[in-house]
């Protein structure tokens, strides 16, 4: 099984109008940290979009990724703290 490594993420581009095509999908931009989770066997690394280490800062996320039923995986997403359905960036910054 090949070892998974950091993949620099595609970044968003601001546009005046969204493309309206059936083959395009969009997602909400919350106010969190862009994190890439890399799983190789039991080992998990969390990296920022620039490749900085966040594994020790978000231990609960790393622990959750470790439970994924895959030998290797690369997940790209946003880590955030939700409080009553509102993203709290200040709470997230306190954790990091």
N, C-alpha and C positions, 0 to 999 in steps of 0.2 A: 504494500500500500504506500503510495507516495506521501511525503510529508507536506503539509500545507504551510504556506508562508504568507506574509503580508501582501495584500493586493491594494495598491493605492486606489481609493474610491473615486468614482465619478462625482463631481461637485455640481451643485445646482447652478443654473444660469437664470438671471432675472430677464423676463421678457414682458412686453407690453400686453400681449394677449396669448393665452394658452392655445396650443394646437388642438383642434377638435377632430380627432380621428379615432376610429374604433380600435386601432392597434396601439394606442397610447394609454398609459395609466399614470395617475398622479397620487401623491401621498401628502398628508398634512405635515408641515414643518413645525414641530413642537419646539420648545425652548430647552433642548437637552444637549448632551455631548454626543457627537458622532463617534461610535465605537465599532471596531471590527473585532469580533471574537474568533480566535483560531484554536481549533481543537485537534490535537494529535494524540490519539490514545487517551490516557487519563489526564494529560497535560493541557491546560487552557491558558492562552494569553489574550489579554484585552489590550488593544492598541487604539490610539486616537487616529484621526484622519491623516495626521502627519507621521504616524508610526511611533508615538511616545507611549510608554508603558502605563497602563491603568489597571492592571490585574490586582494589585494590592489595594487600590482605592475603591474598587467595586467588587469586593470578595463575594458578595451574594450573587452577583451576575455570573462571575466565573464559576461558582459552585453549580448554578443552574445549567450553564452550558455544558459542564462536565457530565451531566445526566443524559444528554442527548444520545440516542441509540444510533451512533455512527462512530466508526473508528477515527475518521477525520472529517472536519467541517470548517468552513469559513462563513461567518454570518456578519452582515453589515446592517447596523441599525442605530437607533438613538436611545441612549440611556437617560432616563429622567425620573424625577420624583413627582408623583401625583398626590395631591391633597384635595379631596372633595371635587374631583374631576378637573382640577386646575393644575397645570404644570408649574412647579415651584423651582425655578432656576437657582434662586438663592440657596435653597436647601441642597440642591445637587452640588453647587459650588462649595458648600460647607463640607460635603462628603469627600470631594476631590481635593 
